[in-house]
Amino acid sequence: MIVYMECEFFIPTAHSLKEKRAVLKSMLTRSKQKFNVSAAEVDHQNVWQRTRIAFVTVSSSKELADKEMEQVLQYLESNPEWECLEIQKDYL
């Protein structure tokens, strides 16, 4: 089972692309290290306070893949530097 998830975030403390990318890079790196996912910024690359990140995981069952994505989402939402605006999931 493959689960694809996109999350859009608002980063109110970012006042430049450099500040945004510092927050984004740390969260992407930690997510990839802690969880069995691949991740990348897929939209809003040149906008200071918004980002859209895509995550993909592959698992032997839908339940395990869902659990992994839920853990990723909980981790992302625990960061006080940004707020989640939208989440989309697709099953392949």
Long-range contacts (C-beta under 8 A, 24 or more apart in sequence): 1-58, 1-59, 1-60, 1-61, 1-62, 1-64, 1-65, 1-91, 1-92, 2-56, 2-57, 2-58, 2-65, 2-91, 2-92, 3-56, 3-57, 3-59, 3-62, 3-65, 3-66, 3-68, 3-69, 3-89, 3-90, 3-91, 3-92, 4-54, 4-55, 4-56, 4-89, 4-90, 4-91, 4-92, 5-54, 5-55, 5-56, 5-69, 5-72, 5-73, 5-87, 5-88, 5-89, 5-90, 6-42, 6-52, 6-53, 6-54, 6-55, 6-86, 6-87, 6-88, 7-52, 7-53, 7-55, 7-73, 7-76, 7-84, 7-86, 7-87, 8-43, 8-44, 8-50, 8-51, 8-52, 8-53, 8-84, 8-85, 8-86, 8-87, 9-50, 9-51, 9-52, 9-53, 9-76, 9-82, 9-83, 9-84, 9-85, 10-49, 10-50, 10-82, 10-83, 10-85, 11-48, 11-49, 11-50, 11-51, 11-81, 11-82, 12-49, 12-82, 12-83, 13-81, 14-48, 14-49, 15-48, 16-48, 17-46, 17-48, 19-48, 20-47, 20-48, 20-49, 20-51, 23-79, 23-81, 23-82, 24-51, 24-53, 27-53, 27-76, 27-79, 28-53, 30-75, 31-55, 31-72, 31-75, 31-76, 34-75, 35-68, 35-71, 35-72, 35-75, 36-68, 37-68, 37-69, 37-72, 50-85, 51-82, 62-91, 65-91
